[in-house]
Amino acid sequence: MLAVHARSLGRALAGAPWAQQAGGLAGVLAERGLARDPVYTAAFPSSSGSSNRAAHSSRRPEVHSTTVLCVRKDGQVVLVADGQVTMGGTVVKPNVRKTRKIGEHVIGGFAGATADALTLFERLESKLEEHSWQLTRACIELGKMWRMDKYLRKLDAALVVADQHTSLQITGNGDVLEPHDGVIAIGSGSPYALSAARALIDMPGMDAAAVAKKAMRIASDACIYTNDNYTSLQIDSEGKIQEIDINTVGGAGGGGAGSKA
């Protein structure tokens, strides 16, 4: 009998304008001291819980277990990533390659699920070919596809891509972001790497490779999901892509040391 009365009261309260101002039924119950009454809460459970669950289920998972950093300075672009893969509290692999060359003019790095990222890189390469290797246009098209496609929007990764002129970050939310200062970082260690790189970017005697090396070492020391087994790619002032050993670079002009064609 009480439950029937509660349901009737609930319908009446839900239709009242002041009930909406009070924050819905949950607010009405709280005002009347009935929020914890099992009869009323069973009769009309709070809608806020279901909305919170829906919001949580639609929220893209936070990307963990890596650090990827891209630094642009004085016509040089360096992309560096660590090699650690973490599953829970266990390091399952220390030397995964998270950077790659895309065609002859573009480099990219990823954080998140490897298979998902490789799928996205394949789609990006097809978009680059479709749009005459215009990086910004291709990334915008990928961002639209990633957000709207029923299959792609389930992919859990974040990408950083760069060519001789532009550096961009792409996310599954449809964001295509270009940094104002030439520095991008993604992954669990990105706050440390980004802060360090921005602090060092104006230092005299440090080129892009030296800035990236120091910033990644700081991130590796601070983030438990990031190791110091780095892979890195460089675009020089002529647009040529090289693989470099970031551990061997020095100060200005140091990016050429240990480089591979």
C-alpha positions in Angstrom: 0.0 0.0 0.0 2.8 2.4 0.9 4.6 1.5 -2.4 1.5 2.3 -4.4 1.1 5.6 -2.6 4.8 6.4 -3.2 4.4 5.8 -6.9 1.4 8.1 -7.1 3.3 10.7 -5.2 6.3 10.3 -7.5 4.2 10.9 -10.6 2.7 14.0 -9.1 6.0 15.4 -8.0 7.7 14.6 -11.3 5.1 16.8 -13.1 5.5 19.8 -10.8 7.6 22.7 -12.2 9.2 23.2 -8.8 10.3 19.6 -8.8 12.5 20.2 -11.8 14.0 23.3 -10.2 14.8 21.2 -7.1 16.9 18.8 -9.3 14.2 16.2 -10.1 12.9 13.5 -7.8 16.2 13.1 -6.1 16.1 16.7 -5.0 12.5 16.5 -3.9 13.2 13.5 -1.7 16.3 15.1 -0.2 14.3 18.2 0.7 11.6 16.1 2.4 14.0 13.8 4.2 12.9 10.8 2.2 16.0 10.2 0.2 17.0 7.2 2.4 13.5 5.8 2.9 13.4 2.3 1.3 9.8 2.6 0.3 10.2 5.8 -1.7 13.6 4.9 -3.2 12.2 1.5 -4.3 9.2 3.2 -5.8 11.1 5.6 -8.0 14.8 5.1 -8.0 17.0 8.1 -8.8 17.4 8.8 -12.5 20.8 10.5 -11.8 22.4 7.1 -11.1 21.4 5.8 -14.6 22.5 9.0 -16.3 25.8 8.8 -14.5 26.2 5.2 -15.6 25.3 6.1 -19.2 27.8 9.0 -19.1 30.5 6.7 -17.7 29.9 4.0 -20.3 30.1 6.5 -23.2 33.3 8.2 -21.8 36.4 7.1 -23.7 38.9 5.3 -21.5 41.9 7.2 -20.4 45.0 6.2 -22.3 47.7 4.7 -20.0 51.0 2.9 -20.2 53.2 5.0 -22.4 54.7 8.4 -23.2 55.0 9.9 -26.7 56.5 13.3 -27.2 56.9 15.4 -30.3 59.2 18.5 -30.3 59.5 21.0 -33.1 62.3 23.6 -33.0 64.3 25.5 -35.6 63.1 23.5 -38.5 63.7 20.2 -36.9 61.0 17.8 -35.7 61.7 14.9 -33.3 59.2 12.3 -32.2 60.2 9.9 -29.4 58.3 7.2 -27.5 59.1 4.8 -24.7 58.8 1.0 -25.2 57.0 -0.2 -22.2 53.7 -2.2 -22.3 51.9 -2.5 -18.9 49.1 -4.9 -18.1 47.7 -4.0 -14.7 50.7 -3.9 -12.4 52.9 -6.0 -14.6 55.4 -4.9 -17.3 54.7 -7.4 -20.1 57.1 -6.0 -22.7 59.8 -3.4 -22.5 60.7 -2.7 -26.2 57.5 -2.1 -28.2 58.0 0.3 -31.1 55.4 3.1 -30.8 56.7 5.4 -33.6 56.5 4.8 -37.3 57.1 6.4 -40.7 54.0 7.0 -42.8 54.8 7.3 -46.4 57.8 9.5 -47.3 56.9 12.7 -45.5 55.0 11.9 -42.3 55.9 10.4 -38.9 53.5 9.2 -36.2 53.4 7.9 -32.7 50.6 6.3 -30.6 49.4 5.7 -27.1 46.8 3.1 -26.3 46.0 -0.3 -27.8 48.6 -1.3 -30.4 46.1 -3.0 -32.8 43.7 -0.1 -32.6 46.5 2.4 -33.3 47.8 0.4 -36.3 44.3 0.3 -37.7 44.1 4.1 -37.4 47.5 4.6 -39.0 46.3 2.6 -42.0 43.2 4.7 -42.3 45.3 7.9 -42.0 47.7 6.7 -44.7 44.7 6.1 -47.0 43.4 9.6 -46.2 46.8 11.1 -46.9 46.9 9.4 -50.3 43.4 10.5 -51.0 44.2 14.2 -50.2 47.6 14.5 -51.8 49.5 14.1 -48.6 48.0 17.3 -47.0 48.4 16.3 -43.4 45.9 18.7 -41.8 43.1 17.8 -44.3 43.8 14.1 -43.9 43.8 14.3 -40.1 40.5 16.2 -40.0 38.9 13.5 -42.3 40.3 10.8 -40.0 39.0 12.6 -36.9 35.5 12.8 -38.5 35.6 9.1 -39.5 36.9 8.1 -36.1 34.1 9.9 -34.2 31.2 8.9 -36.5 32.1 5.4 -37.8 30.4 2.6 -35.7 33.5 0.5 -35.8 36.3 3.1 -35.5 34.8 4.9 -32.5 35.4 1.8 -30.4 39.2 2.0 -31.0 41.1 3.1 -27.9 44.2 5.0 -28.9 45.6 8.6 -29.4 47.9 9.6 -32.2 50.6 12.2 -32.7 51.6 12.9 -36.3 53.9 15.4 -37.9 55.4 16.4 -41.2 57.9 19.1 -42.1 55.4 21.9 -41.5 52.8 20.7 -39.0 52.4 18.7 -35.8 49.0 17.4 -34.8 47.3 15.4 -32.1 44.3 13.2 -33.0 41.8 11.8 -30.5 38.7 9.6 -30.8 36.5 12.6 -29.7 37.0 14.2 -33.1 39.7 16.5 -31.9 42.6 17.5 -34.2 44.9 19.8 -32.2 47.9 21.8 -33.3 50.2 23.0 -30.5 50.9 26.7 -30.1 54.5 26.1 -29.2 55.5 23.0 -31.3 55.3 20.5 -28.4 52.8 17.6 -28.1 52.7 14.8 -25.6 50.3 11.9 -25.1 50.0 9.0 -22.8 50.2 8.5 -19.0 53.6 10.3 -18.8 52.5 13.2 -21.0 52.1 15.9 -18.3 55.7 15.4 -17.2 57.1 15.2 -20.7 55.1 18.2 -21.9 56.0 20.4 -18.9 59.7 19.6 -19.2 59.8 20.1 -23.0 58.1 23.5 -22.6 60.5 24.5 -19.9 63.5 23.6 -22.1 62.2 24.7 -25.6 63.8 28.2 -25.3 67.1 27.1 -23.8 70.0 28.1 -26.0 72.3 25.3 -27.1 69.5 22.7 -27.1 68.0 21.6 -30.4 64.7 19.6 -30.7 66.5 16.3 -30.1 68.2 17.4 -27.0 64.9 18.9 -25.6 63.1 15.7 -26.4 65.8 13.5 -24.8 65.8 15.5 -21.5 62.0 15.7 -21.3 61.6 12.0 -21.9 64.1 11.1 -19.2 62.2 13.3 -16.8 58.9 11.5 -17.8 60.6 8.1 -17.4 61.7 9.0 -13.9 58.2 10.2 -12.8 55.8 7.8 -14.6 55.7 4.1 -13.6 54.2 3.3 -17.0 57.1 4.7 -19.0 60.6 3.3 -19.4 63.8 4.6 -21.0 63.9 2.2 -24.0 63.2 4.9 -26.5 62.5 4.8 -30.3 62.6 8.1 -32.1 62.3 9.6 -35.6 63.5 12.9 -36.9 62.5 15.2 -39.7 65.3 17.6 -40.7 65.1 21.0 -42.2 65.0 19.5 -45.7 62.0 17.3 -44.9 64.1 14.1 -44.8 63.0 11.4 -42.2 65.6 9.6 -40.2 65.6 7.2 -37.3 67.9 8.4 -34.5 69.2 7.1 -31.3 67.9 9.7 -28.9 70.3 8.6 -26.1 73.4 9.7 -28.2 72.3 13.2 -29.0 74.0 16.2 -27.4 73.1 19.9 -27.6 72.7 22.0 -30.7 72.9 20.0 -33.9 73.0 16.8 -31.8 70.1 15.2 -33.6 72.4 13.9 -36.3 74.4 11.7 -34.0 73.5 8.0 -34.2 71.1 8.7 -37.1 70.0 6.1 -39.6 68.8 6.6 -43.1 
